[in-house]
Amino acid sequence: MFNRYLLISAIFLMIALQLTGQQVLPGTFSLNESLIESLASQNAGDEEYENLLNELDVLRKNPVNLNSCKRGDLEKLPFLSDFQINSFLEYRKEKGKLLSVYELQAIYGFSDDVIQMILPFVIVPDESVSGLVESSKFLRHEASLRMQRTFEKSKGYSVPDPVEDRMRYPGSPCLINSRYDISYGSRLKAGVTVEKDPGEELFRGTSRGFDFISAYMNVNNAGAFKAFLIGDYRLAFGQGLTLWSGTAPGKSSMPLGIVKRQDAIKPYTSNDENNFFRGVAASAVIGKFTLTSFFSSKTRDANITDTLESDHVYFSSFQESGYHRTSSEIADEKTVRETLYGANLNFRTNILKLGITVANYRLDKYLEAGDALRNVHEFSGNSLFNLGIDYSLVFKNIQFFGETSYGNGHLGTLNGMLINTGKYASLSLLYRYYDPGFFSMHSSAFSEGSDDYNEEGLYAGIVVHPVRHLKISAYADFYRFPWLKFQQSKPASGNDFLIQADYRAGENTEMYLRLKFEEDPRDYIPDSSIIPEIAEVERSGIRYNIRYRISERVFMQNRFEMVLSDDSKGFLLYHDVSYQLDKIPAEFDFR
């Protein structure tokens, strides 16, 4: 958690020059970490937070024109449901063009908090101003450099490597990340990203340069092609059960944000060295059908095992950290080639969406399941076929959605609904069942843990606006694991609850109070026994956060948070100061 806060703070310092280039609207703060934390799921890692920041920054630089946008443009905004999008389009069709962004208050389903969230990402241009040049005709260059270092030096920088004549971590403790992008409006974009992790060598020893290099070129809306991309990219289809890489909504303080909606290929600009694709992808629109095809072939880090009894080369698992510091980490680097080809076809109208996704994987080495009883259902082999069908239907003020997927000879499914009763209350409901033997190589469906298999659960969420400027959000999630898991020697169940109250005290102050409670099943060995039993490990937390503007260019933020569990406790307290300069578009943040 502490590293997550450091990462978010560092990234905000990196993009501060960009964030204040657009005037902050009255009554809103600039893009802030509270918004990021609300959108990201509770299991999000550093890479997911960075992906989300990048996506929101792209949206901010290319705001949606509310008077000319189409459905696909509005679907890029993660704050809106399909019901709200339909409500907006019907309003604009009936009333005509909007005169101001604040006219959104008159649209059914748009509450004050939703409007505040989307303000930085939408515009209503002044029709009386003539001679405006469209942004699609501008050539834009953007470069960023981020350096990050933990002051305390870990033992890895002073302990010798047991295999080689050097320190365990031979490189500098600095993280270095640099990115360059060039774009011509929204039609053409290209970029390159380089990175060196802490402890890795750079241009010395075994290193010939940066540990990770990524590049792409993306062309949009070229003839029949909606998008064409060569290089590194991400894929996102359906509800994330069959094929999804990158940022995905999950359990968070936004109980209604559980629907995935972005059927798309996107350029890859993050630092995760494994969870992306490298090759070519393209999508074309034919009437109400959109066809996307893709091919990828890249190497991944993996833990190679001894193979003395067979001609095949086996590995026990993929190595996801991306670190290449020690001799064992370097030995795992780029050891398995993953080849993927497949397609997605979806049909879409204003109220209905149907999609089918096919993905076929081939590995040049064999993945072997573990020998423990809990691993009996896990995938093993060097080829995998995934097939998924997803849907979304809007009927009046209710949206139904879901996906069913096949993989490794087993099924996984999730189905849910959103019920919008207007501006004052909304409900969400989701049921999922992922068979213990189900497996998808790249997935990010709604789940309790990080794996989309061996889980059944029922989730319910609600958002209520009892009085003006006050919003109460809550969810309850009841789940069980039908088969054994790590630190869980028998099938077990757990639950998760969250309630949060957001209050806006005028235009310059906003605050929230959050309470969270979870019971998670874990093994324990009772006294005078050697047989493990299941215990419910209780974990509770409280957070109070307040943001307030004290002048036109200065705002502050305070947070207090405490977490208590059966075996540990901790607290966090910080104070932020943000200052926006007057003469130049720059912002400084201090914590």
N, C-alpha and C positions, 0 to 999 in steps of 0.2 A: 504494500500500500504506500509506504513512504517513497519508494522508487517511482511509483506512478505519479505522485505529486511533483517530484523533482522533474520528471519527464515533461509533464504538462507545463510547468513553469518555464522550463528551458525552451520549449517550442514556442510559447507565447512571446518570449523575448526575441526569438528568431524571426517571427512574422509580425512583430509590432509595427514595423515601418509600413506594412501592407494594410494592417487592420484599420488604421485611421485615415486611409486615403479616401474613404467614403464618409460623408458627414453622418454623425450619430444622430438618429432621430430623437426628438423630445420624448422623454418618458422611457427610454430604453438605454441599456448599457451595451457596450460593444460586445462582440463575441467573447463568451466567458466560459470558464471551466465548469461552472454549474450546469450549463447547457450540455457540454460534452458528457459530463457524468450522468446526466439524465438520459441521454440517448444511448449510451453504451450499456451493455449488459453487465451484471455483477461479476461475471467470469472473464471480463475483458482483460487482455494483456496489454503491455506497452505498445505493441505493434497495432492493435486494434484502435487504441486511442489515437495514435498518430494517423492511421487511415481515416478515421472520422474527422480529425482536424483538417486533413488535406481536402476531403470531400466538401466540408462546409466552407473552406476557404475558396474553393473553386466556385461554389454556388454564390458566395458573396461577391466575387469578382464578376460573375455573369448573372446578375439578378434577373428574376423572371418578370417580364412585362405583363402585368395583369390584364391589360387591354388587348393583347394580341396572342397570348400564350395558348397552347393547345393542351390537351389532357396529358400528353407525355412530359411536357415541361413542368406541370404541377406535380406529377408523380415523383419528380426528383427531390421534392421537399419532404423530408422524413417526418415532419410534424403533422402532415395531413392524412386523413383516412380517405378511402374511396368515396364514402358518403359525403364528406366535406368537399371533395373535388367536384362531385356531381352537383352538389348544392350551389357551389360557386358558378359553375358553367351555366346552370339553369338561370341563376340570377342575372348573369351578364347577358344571356340571350333575351331575357325579358326586359331588363332595365337599360341595356346598352352599356357603353364604356363607363368605367369608374372615374369619378372626378378626383378621388383621393384614396390613399391606402386605408384611411380610417372609415371608409364606406364599408369595409369588411364587417364592421360591427352590426350592420343591418342584415347580414346573410345568415340564414338558419344554420346552426351548427358551429358557428365561429365564436368561441368564447374569448374573453379578454386575454387569457394566458396564451391561447393559440395565436392570436394576432400579434402579441408581443414577440413570440418566438420567430414568426416568419417575416417581421418587418425588415431585418437586415438583408433579406434575400429576395425581396420583391420591390418593384417600382411601378408607379403610375406616372408616365411621362406627361409633361405639360404640353398639351397640344398647341398652345398659343406661341410656343417658342419655335421658330423656324430655323432652317439652316443647320439642323443637327446632323452630324455624321454618324452613321451606324457603326457600332463597335466592331462589327464583323469585318470592317475594312482596315482595322488597325493591326500592325505587327507588334507583338509584345514579347519582350525578353524578361526572364525572371531567374535570378540566381540566389541561392541561400547556402549558408555555411553554418553548421552547428557543431560546437565542441562542448563536451560534457565530461566532468571528472568528479569522482568521489574523493574527498580530501583524505579520509582514512585509507591507508594502504593495507590491502588484504595480505594474508600470509603467502598467497601465490606468487607475489613479487619478491619474496625473500627466501622461499623454500626451494632447494634444488630439485630439478626434474629427476625422477628415479631412473629414467632410461637414457636421457641425453645430458651432455655436459653443459648445462645452462640452468637458468631459473625456471621454475614451473610456469610462470607467465613471463615470457621473455620480452614482450613489447611494452609500450607506454600504457599507463592506466587511463589515457584519454580516449573517449569515443569521438570519432571524426566522421561527420556526415555532410556531404555536399550534393546539391541538386541544381541542375540547370534545365529550364524549360523554355521553349520558343513556341509561340502560337500565332495563328492568323485568324482572329475572330474565334468562332466556334467550329470552323470547318477543318482546320489543320493544326495539329499539335504534335510536338516531338520533345523528348527529354532524355536525360541521362542522370543516374544516381550512383554515387560511389560511397562506400562506408568502410570504416575500420573499427572493430569492436575493442573495448578495453582489454589490454593484455596481449593483443595480437601485434605481430611485427609489421612494420611498414617500410618497404624498400631496404630491407636488411635481413640477414639470416636466410630463412626459407622463403621469405616473402618477395615477390616480384612486383608488388604494387598493392592496391586496395584489395581487401579480402572479398568484397562484394561489389560487383558492377552490374548495373541494370540499365536498359535503354528501350525505347519504344518510339513508334511513329503511328499516329492516329489520324485518320481522315473520316469526316462525318458528312452525311447528306450529299454524297457524290452520285448523282444519277439514281439508280434503283437501290444503291447501297445506303443503308441507314448508318452503318459504321464499318470501317475496315481498319484493322490494327495488326501491325507486325512488330515483333519484339516481345516484351514482357507485358502480361495483361492479367486481369482478374475476370472471373465469370460469376454470375449470380442469377439463379433461376428458381422459380417457384417459391416455396417456403424454406429453402435451404437444406432439404432432406436428401436430395439426390446430388446436387452440385452447387456449391457456394464457396467462394474464397473471399476473404476480406471481412469488412465490418458487417455485423448482423445484429439486429435488435433482439433483445431477450428480456429477462426479468430486470426491471429497473424502476426508478421512481416515476416513470410514465407508464402506467398500467395498460393504456390503450395502444402503446407502441409495440405490439407483438406481431404485427403483420408485416411480412416482407413483400416488397412490391417491385423491386428493380430487376426486371429481366433484361440483362445487359452485359456487354463486354466493356471493360474499362481499362485505361492505362494503369500500369502498376508503378507506383512511386514511393512505396514504403521500404522498410529495411528488413522485413522478415525474409530470410534467405531461402525459405522452403515453400511457403504457402502461396504460390503464384504459378503461372503458366508461361512458357516461353515457346513462341512459334508464330502462328498466324490465326486470326479469327475474323469473321465477317458476318454481318447481318443485313438482310434485305427485306423490304416491305412490299407485299403484294396484296393490295386491297386491305382486308382486315386481318391478314396473316402476316406474321413476322417469322422468318427462318434465319436461324443463327447456326453457323457451323464453325468448328474449331479444331485445330491440331496443335499439339504441344509435345516437345521432347526436351527434357532437361535432367540434369543430375541432382540427386538429393543426398544429404548426409544420412548415414545409417550405421548401425552397430553390426559389423560383420562378425559371424560366429565361425568356429572351426568346423570344417566339412571334410572329415577323413573317410567317411563311409559312403560318399556319393560324389559323382562328378559335378553335381550342382553346387553353386555357391549360395549360402544361406545368410540371412541377416535377421536379427531378433526384433528390431524396431527402428523406426526413423528417428534421427537425432534432430530435434526441433530448435535447439537453443541458438544455432548459428555461430557459436563460439569455436574458434580454431586457434587455441593457445597452447594447450599441452600436447604431448606426443600422441596420446590416445584420441584427443579431439581431432588432430590433424589426420590421423589414420582413418577416421570416420568420414572425412570431408569428401563430398561428391563421389561416393562409392556405388550408388545405385542409380541407374537411369530409368526414369519414369516417362513412358510414352502414353499420350492420351489423344483420342480422337472421338468426335461425337457431334451431336446437333441438338438444337432445341427448336420446336415449332409451337407457336402460340397463336390463338385466335382471340380477338378482342373486340368487344363493342362497348357502349357506354356503361352497361350494367353487368356484362359477363366477360370473364376471361378463362380460357382453357389452355393448358400447356402440356407438352410432353417433352421429356428430356432423356436422351440416350447418351451414355458415356462408357467407353471401353478403354480399360487400362492394360498396359503391358509393362512388366518390370524385367530387367535383365538379370535379376537375382531372385531367389525365393525367400519370401517372408515366412518365418515359422512361428507358430503360436507357442506360448510357454507351456511348461510341463505341469503347472499347478492346476488344481481342479477348476479354479475360476476361469481358466483360459480355454476350457474345452469347446466353447462355442466360437472362439475368435477365428478370424480369417487367416488362412495360410495359403501360400501358392505364389504364382507370379503373374496371374491374369485375373481381372475382375470386370464384371459387367454390371452396370447400374441402369435401371429404367425407372422413371418417375412420371407421375401424372399429377398435375396441380390444377386448382380451380379457384375462382373468386366470383361471387355473385352478390350484387347489391339489389336488395328488394326493399323499397321505401326507405326506412331509416335503419335497416339491418344489413350488415355485410357478413356473408358466409365465406369462409376460406379454408383451404387445406391442401394437403399433398400426401400421396401414398407412393412409396418407393420400394423397389426390389433390389436386393444386393446380397451376394454370398448365399443365395438360396433361401433367403428369409425376407420378411416384410417389415417396414416401418411406416407408421401413419400418424398424422396430426390433423385435427379438424377443430375449427373454432368459429366464433362469431363476435361481432362488435354491434352493440345496440346504442344508437344515439337518440336520446330523448330531447335534444335541443341544446341550448346553451348551458343548462343547469345540471345535467347528469348524463353520464355515459357508462356503459358496462362492457366488459370483455369476458369471454369464456373460451377456454381451450382445453382439449383432451388430446393426449399423445400416448402412443404405445410403440415402442421400439423393441422388437424381438431381440433376445440375447445374441442371436446369431446374425442379425442384420449388420451390414457394414458398407460404408461409402468412403471412398478414399479422400474426398474433399467435401465435407458437409459442415453446416453450421445451423442446424435446426434449433428450435426452442427446446431447452432441456435444463435439468438441474445442474448437471456436470458439464464437462468439456467434450464428452463422447456421446454420440447420437445412437446408442444402442443399450440394451438391457435397462429399459426404463419405462415406467407407466406413470402418468400423472394427470391431475385435474387442476387447472389454474382458473382463478376468477379475480377480476379487477374492477375497480370502480373509481370514477372521478366525479366529484360533486362540487358545485359552487353554491353554498348555502346563502351567502350574502356577497355583495359586490366586493371585489378585490381579495376575496378569500377562496382558496381552492383546497379541497381535501382529496388526496389520492391514497388508495389502499389496494393491496392485493393479498390473496391467500393461495398458496400452492401446496397441494398434498401429493406426494409422490412415493413410489416404491420401486425397488430393484428386484425383478423376478429371479435373478441369478446372483451368484457370488460376485464380489468386487474386491479390489485392493482394500485391505483393512476391514473387510466385511465377509465373514466366513459362512454366512447363510443369507437367504433372501430377507430383506428388511425394508422398512419404510421410514419416511421423515416428513417434515412440513416446514414451511417458510412463510412468514408474515411480515408485511411492511405497511406502515401508515405515515403519511407526510402531510403537513399543513403548510401551504404557501400563502403568504400575506403580502400585499403590496400597499405600503403606507405612503400614498402619494406618488408623485412622479420620480422621486429621487431615492426612495428606500424600498427595498424588497428583502424578505427574509423567509426562512422556512425552518420547521422543526420536524425531524424524522425519527421514528422509532422502528426498530427491526428486531425480529426474534426468529430463531431457527433451531430446529431439532434435527440433528444429522446422525444417522446410525453409524456406529464404529465398534470394532472388536475391543473387548477387554477381558482379562483373565481374573476371575474371582480368587479370593484367598483360598488356600488349600485346594486348588484345582489347576489342571493343566489344559482344560478344554475351554476355548474362548466362548464368550457370550456376547450378545449384542446389547449395547447401551446407547441411549439417546444423548448425544453430546449437545448440550444447550449452549447457544451463543446469542447474546443480545447486544444491542447497540443503540446509542442515542447521539444525534447530531443537531446542533443549532448553527445556522449560517445566516449572516446578515451582510448585505451590500448596500452602500449608501454613497450618494454623490454629495460632496461638501462644497463644490464650486463647479464652474463650467468645465474645468479641465482636470479636476482631481476627484477620484472616488476611492473608497476604501472597502475592505471586506474583512470580516472576522469569522472564524469558525472554531467551534469547540466540538470534539467528538470523543466518545468513550465506547470501548468495546470490551465486553466481559464474556468469558466462556468458562467451562468447567476446569480448565487447566491453565488459563492465562488471562491477563487483563492488560489494557493499555489505554492511553489517551493521546489526543493530538490537539494542539492549540496554535493558531497562527493569525497573523495580522498582515493584510496586503494593502499596499498603497500603489495606485496607478495615476500617472501624470501624463496628460496629453499636451504636447508643445503647441504653441500658437502659430509660429511662422512656418514651420516645416511639418510635414505629415509623419510625425514620430510619436511613439508612446513608450514610456518607461514603466516597468513593473518591478516592485520590490516586495519581498516576503521576509 
